[in-house]
Each structure stands twice: as structure tokens, then as C-alpha cells.
Amino acid sequence: MDAQDWQRKFVLVMEGPFDAITLGGVAILGSEINDTQRELIQGLNRQVIVVPDRDRAGAKIIKSALENKWSVSLPPWEDDVKDVADAVKKYGRLYVLTTILHYKVSGEIKINLIKKKLENLDE
């Protein structure tokens, strides 16, 4: 949360701290958002973009995004990229941020399709 300032137009919400550090986002430290975290994120008064990990647990954070009417982004990175930190390591910070913004969706139907995709992943 400390990296969020008044100049930002959006807040990236991710599961892990390394993911958040790489892009200056917010880590929820898991796949479920609690009430305190929700209030803090909403209090930033920014567009919220949830970037889930590419696993079944990522579907849980998408459920919270739907409940709060937040956007979700799941860029089509290669299969060996499991989260934002992996993507930054492989592609670089600027490319990752650009793809997150490009693949951001806000509609309930599109977000549910992403959720379904993550729920059906083999572990």
C-alpha cells in the first residue's frame, strides 16, 4: 500500500508480495481478499485491476473482483509464466505492465470466462 500515491490512475492487486513489488502494486498475501484489504483498496479511489496467478487459486481472487466490480487482467503469457513476478523476469517490467493494461476486462461475462479458465487448469 505504501507505493500507492495520488498520481496513480489505477491500482494493481496481486496475490504475492514479489508480484506487487515488481510493478508497484498491492499484495493481498493469498488468494482471498479480507474486509480490511477491500476497504483499503476501495479507499484509494482508483480503478482496480486484479491480476491473478495462473493457477486454480487465482479463480478465488477473481470472485472478489466480481463482487467488488473490479477489472481483471490475464494476459496470454507463455505457459511457464505463473505470476507477475515470473512475467517481469522473463519479459521486463514495461512489457508486463503494457500487457496487463491491454488485456484488462471489466464485463461480468468476460471475467467469468477468465475465472472458468483458471478453475479448469491442471495442477
N, C-alpha and C positions, 0 to 999 in steps of 0.2 A: 504493500500500500504506500510505502514511503516514496516510491518512484512516481506516483501519480501527482501531477501538478495541474494548474489551471489552464495551461497551454494545450493540453491533450484534447483531441476530438473524440477519442474512443478509449475504452479500457479492454485489454485482452485478458480473459480469465482462463487459466490453465490449471491442470491438476497438480503439477510438481513445481518445487521452487527453482530447479535448474531451468525448466521451461520458461518460467516467468522472468528470471534474471536475464536470459538471453535476449528478450525483447522488451524488457521493462514493463512486464505485465503484472498480474496479480495471481498468486498461487493459492488454491484452496486446500492444499495438502490432503488430497484424496479425490474421490470421485463424487462426493455428495456435498452440497453447499448447505451450511447450517444457517440459522436465522440471523445471527450476528454478522456473518460474512455477507449475506444477502443485503442487509441494511447498509453495511459499509460500502458495498459496490453500488447500490442504488443511490447512496448519498453523494457519489462522485458526480452525478448528473451528466454522465457521458453515455454515448452509445456503447453498449456492452456486446462484445463478440467473444463467445465461448469457443475455445479451440481444444477439443477433446483429444486424449491419447487414442491411438489407433488400436483399441482392444475392446473387449466386451464391457469393461468397467467404464469406458468412455461414454457408453449409452446412458449411464446414470446421470452424468453431468448434463447431458442433452435434455434429460427430463426436467432438470431445474431450469434450463434455458427456456424451455417451452412454458413452464409455469410462470416465469418472470417476463415473458415476451422479449427475450434477448435473442440476438442473432447467433448463428453458429457457422463455423468455417471448418471444412475438412478438405484441404487441398489434395489433389491427386499426386502426392509424392510417391516415390518408389516404395516397394514392399518392405525394404529393410529399414525404413524410417518409421519409428514407432511413436515419436512425440516431437514437440517443437525443438527441444534441445538437440535431438538427432538430426533434424532438418537443418538447423543452423550450422551444425558441424559439417554436414555434407554439402549444403548449397550456399551458405552465407546468410548473414542477417538480413540484408536488403531484399534478396530474392524471397526469403521466407515471409517477411512482412508483406511484400507485394502480393504473394500468392494467397496469403490469409485474407487480405482485403478483397482480392479479386473473386475468391470463391465463397465469400460471405453470403449467407441466405437468411431471410427473415420470415418467410412464409411457413405456416404450421405444416403444410403438406411436405414441403421440401426438407424441413428439419426432421420430420418423422421418417423420411426416406433415409437420411443420414443415420438416424438412430437405429433403424432396422438393419442397415448395412453393418454397423458395429456389433449389434446383437448377434448377427449370424457369423461373425468371424470365428475361425477355429483357434483355439488357444494352444 
